[in-house]
């Protein structure tokens, strides 16, 4: 279940599935990345709160995942970062799906837009847990954060069909109306996780495009501001 907490009075979103693990999704109250303004003051607030410098990435809508090295804080052309104890990371999102994964003392943040979802980036992450760290899918906890919902996310037929091919169960995440195609990337990524054997999953109900406008939506606002997923171990 998701709940709100604060950092210096600024609202952030957490999941009780990761109780005891420092993690959160930023809201408009404390943006730490923007293409329009310098957010270094807000980033400093978060890093002071964590007591740790954060690594980050340059997203390219791939299925490439990197392991953070001590002393290296920037990872170009990657859409997922794995961290170990004593490390922290953040990834930024406009409407794409933020997924925080944790198991066996190892954690990661995944950026899953429709291209990354087609490439099954979350499956890549699960396989990294299994192959690199000997953590089994049943031990992994996955928290799917705020992202655009299926009612707001219209796609072309070609994208719809590519996403259909990524899962066996099509009961959630796919919707057609009046010849238009809609997808719920949160639901599709959850189904990919389930089909990988991950059972412990918490899915955020908030949409970045509609509702309370707690987060940023690139699709509907054309903004350079982003909300972020943050993890520290």
C-alpha positions as CSV (number, residue, x, y, z in Angstrom):
1,X,0.0,0.0,0.0
2,X,1.2,3.5,-0.9
3,X,1.3,6.3,1.6
4,X,2.6,9.9,1.8
5,X,5.6,11.0,3.9
6,X,7.5,14.3,4.0
7,X,11.1,15.5,3.6
8,X,11.4,18.9,5.2
9,X,7.7,19.4,4.8
10,X,7.7,18.4,1.1
11,X,5.4,15.5,0.1
12,X,6.9,12.2,-1.1
13,X,5.2,8.9,-1.8
14,X,6.3,5.5,-0.3
15,X,5.2,1.9,-0.3
16,X,4.9,-0.2,2.9
17,X,6.1,-3.2,0.8
18,X,9.5,-1.8,1.2
19,X,9.3,-1.0,4.9
20,X,12.8,-0.5,6.4
21,X,14.2,0.3,2.9
22,X,14.8,4.0,2.2
23,X,12.8,4.8,-1.0
24,X,10.3,7.3,-2.3
25,X,8.8,8.9,-5.3
26,X,9.0,12.7,-5.4
27,X,6.0,14.9,-6.1
28,X,5.7,18.5,-7.4
29,X,6.6,19.6,-3.8
30,X,10.2,18.6,-4.3
31,X,11.3,18.3,-7.9
32,X,15.0,17.2,-8.1
33,X,15.3,17.2,-12.0
34,X,14.2,19.6,-14.6
35,X,15.3,20.5,-18.2
36,X,14.1,24.0,-17.6
37,X,15.6,25.1,-14.2
38,X,18.4,24.2,-11.9
39,X,17.1,21.9,-9.2
40,X,20.4,21.5,-7.4
41,X,19.0,23.0,-4.2
42,X,16.2,20.4,-4.0
43,X,18.6,17.7,-4.9
44,X,20.8,18.8,-2.0
45,X,17.9,18.6,0.4
46,X,17.3,15.0,-0.7
47,X,21.0,14.0,-0.5
48,X,21.3,15.6,2.9
49,X,18.2,13.6,4.0
50,X,19.8,10.4,2.7
51,X,23.3,11.2,3.9
52,X,24.5,10.0,0.5
53,X,25.2,11.3,-3.0
54,X,22.9,9.7,-5.6
55,X,23.8,8.1,-8.9
56,X,21.6,8.8,-11.9
57,X,21.2,8.0,-15.6
58,X,20.6,9.3,-19.1
59,X,17.4,7.4,-20.2
60,X,17.2,6.3,-23.8
61,X,14.1,4.0,-23.6
62,X,16.3,0.9,-23.8
63,X,16.4,-2.4,-21.8
64,X,20.0,-1.6,-20.7
65,X,20.7,-1.9,-16.9
66,X,23.9,-0.9,-15.2
67,X,25.4,-1.8,-11.8
68,X,26.4,1.4,-9.9
69,X,30.1,1.6,-9.1
70,X,31.4,3.4,-6.0
71,X,32.4,6.9,-7.0
72,X,30.7,6.9,-10.4
73,X,27.4,8.9,-10.3
74,X,26.4,9.2,-13.9
75,X,25.4,6.4,-16.3
76,X,24.7,7.4,-19.9
77,X,22.4,5.5,-22.2
78,X,20.8,3.3,-19.6
79,X,17.3,2.8,-18.2
80,X,18.0,0.9,-15.0
81,X,20.5,1.2,-12.1
82,X,21.3,-1.5,-9.5
83,X,22.8,-0.5,-6.2
84,X,24.4,-2.2,-3.3
85,X,24.6,-1.3,0.4
86,X,25.9,2.2,1.0
87,X,24.8,3.5,-2.3
88,X,21.9,5.6,-3.5
89,X,20.3,6.4,-6.9
90,X,17.5,8.3,-8.6
91,X,15.8,8.1,-12.0
92,X,13.5,10.7,-13.5
93,X,10.1,10.2,-15.1
94,X,7.5,12.2,-17.1
95,X,4.8,9.5,-17.7
96,X,6.9,6.3,-18.0
97,X,6.7,3.6,-15.3
98,X,9.1,3.9,-12.4
99,X,9.8,0.5,-10.8
100,X,11.8,0.0,-7.6
101,X,13.0,-3.6,-7.1
102,X,14.6,-5.1,-4.0
103,X,15.8,-8.5,-2.9
104,X,18.7,-10.1,-1.1
105,X,20.2,-6.8,0.0
106,X,20.3,-5.5,-3.6
107,X,18.1,-2.9,-5.1
108,X,17.4,-1.2,-8.4
109,X,15.3,1.4,-10.2
110,X,13.9,0.7,-13.6
111,X,12.6,3.2,-16.2
112,X,9.9,1.5,-18.3
113,X,8.4,3.5,-21.1
114,X,6.5,1.7,-23.8
115,X,9.8,0.9,-25.7
116,X,11.4,-0.4,-22.6
117,X,8.3,-2.4,-21.8
118,X,8.3,-3.9,-25.3
119,X,11.9,-4.9,-24.7
120,X,10.9,-6.3,-21.3
121,X,13.3,-4.3,-19.2
122,X,11.7,-5.5,-16.0
123,X,12.4,-9.1,-17.1
124,X,16.1,-8.1,-17.7
125,X,16.2,-6.8,-14.1
126,X,14.7,-9.9,-12.7
127,X,17.2,-12.0,-14.6
128,X,20.0,-9.9,-13.2
129,X,18.8,-10.7,-9.7
130,X,18.7,-14.4,-10.5
131,X,21.9,-14.7,-12.5
132,X,24.2,-12.1,-10.9
133,X,23.0,-12.3,-7.2
134,X,21.3,-15.7,-6.9
135,X,18.1,-14.0,-5.7
136,X,15.1,-15.9,-6.7
137,X,12.0,-14.2,-8.2
138,X,9.9,-15.1,-5.1
139,X,12.3,-13.1,-2.9
140,X,12.1,-9.9,-5.0
141,X,9.8,-7.1,-4.0
142,X,8.7,-4.7,-6.8
143,X,7.1,-1.3,-6.3
144,X,5.5,0.2,-9.4
145,X,5.2,4.0,-8.9
146,X,3.0,6.7,-10.4
147,X,2.7,6.7,-14.2
148,X,0.2,7.4,-16.9
149,X,-3.0,5.3,-16.7
150,X,-4.7,3.4,-19.5
151,X,-7.5,5.9,-19.8
152,X,-5.0,8.6,-20.6
153,X,-2.5,6.7,-22.7
154,X,-3.6,6.3,-26.3
155,X,-1.2,4.5,-28.6
156,X,-1.1,3.4,-32.2
157,X,-2.2,-0.1,-33.2
158,X,1.4,-1.1,-33.9
159,X,2.5,-0.2,-30.3
160,X,-0.5,-1.9,-28.9
161,X,0.3,-5.1,-30.7
162,X,3.9,-5.0,-29.8
163,X,2.9,-4.7,-26.1
164,X,0.4,-7.5,-26.5
165,X,3.3,-9.8,-27.5
166,X,5.1,-9.1,-24.2
167,X,2.6,-11.0,-21.9
168,X,0.5,-14.1,-22.1
169,X,-2.3,-12.7,-20.0
170,X,-4.1,-9.7,-21.7
171,X,-6.9,-9.2,-19.1
172,X,-5.3,-6.0,-17.7
173,X,-3.5,-3.2,-19.4
174,X,-5.2,-3.3,-22.8
175,X,-8.3,-1.3,-23.8
176,X,-10.0,-0.4,-27.1
177,X,-12.7,2.1,-27.7
178,X,-14.1,3.6,-30.9
179,X,-11.2,2.3,-33.0
180,X,-8.7,3.8,-30.6
181,X,-6.1,1.8,-28.6
182,X,-5.1,2.4,-25.0
183,X,-2.5,0.7,-22.8
184,X,-1.7,0.7,-19.1
185,X,2.0,0.3,-18.7
186,X,1.8,-0.2,-15.0
187,X,-0.5,-3.2,-15.5
188,X,1.6,-4.6,-18.3
189,X,4.8,-4.4,-16.2
190,X,3.0,-6.0,-13.3
191,X,2.0,-8.9,-15.6
192,X,5.5,-9.2,-16.9
193,X,6.7,-9.4,-13.3
194,X,4.1,-12.1,-12.4
195,X,5.1,-14.1,-15.5
196,X,8.7,-13.9,-14.3
197,X,7.7,-15.4,-11.0
198,X,7.7,-12.2,-8.9
199,X,4.8,-12.3,-6.4
200,X,5.4,-9.4,-4.1
201,X,4.2,-6.4,-6.1
202,X,2.7,-3.1,-5.0
203,X,1.2,-0.9,-7.8
204,X,0.5,2.8,-7.3
205,X,-2.9,4.0,-8.3
206,X,-1.9,7.6,-9.1
207,X,-1.9,8.6,-12.8
208,X,0.6,11.3,-13.8
209,X,-1.8,12.8,-16.3
210,X,-5.2,12.9,-14.5
211,X,-6.5,13.1,-11.0
212,X,-4.8,15.2,-8.3
213,X,-1.8,16.4,-10.5
214,X,0.7,15.4,-7.9
215,X,3.2,14.4,-10.5
216,X,4.5,15.7,-13.9
217,X,3.1,14.6,-17.2
218,X,5.2,15.2,-20.3
219,X,2.5,14.0,-22.6
220,X,-0.2,16.4,-21.3
221,X,2.0,19.3,-20.1
222,X,5.0,19.2,-22.4
223,X,7.0,20.1,-19.3
224,X,10.7,19.7,-18.7
225,X,10.0,19.0,-15.0
226,X,10.2,15.4,-13.8
227,X,9.3,13.4,-10.7
228,X,11.9,10.9,-9.5
229,X,12.2,7.5,-8.0
230,X,14.8,7.4,-5.2
231,X,16.4,4.4,-3.5
232,X,19.1,4.2,-0.9
233,X,20.5,1.0,0.7
